[in-house]
Amino acid sequence: MKARRRVEFAKKVLDKVGLGGDRVNMYNVSAAEVGRFRDAIMDMVEKLEKLGPNPLRGG
């Protein structure tokens, strides 16, 4: 629960500074759930590709 609150806080901070809170996410996956782990990685990759590069870099 503490980690979930910290991730939500980080999302809010990233939104406020203009980076987008969608760049951070938390997935609960056990070591035995290889398929879900792969799905979580692919989900984040898709989200990050849509968001594009860091908007604060100017490039």
Secondary structure, 3 states (H helix, E strand, C coil): CHHHHHHHHHHHHHHHHCCCHHHCCCCCCCCCCHHHHHHHHHHHHHHHHHHCCCCCCCC
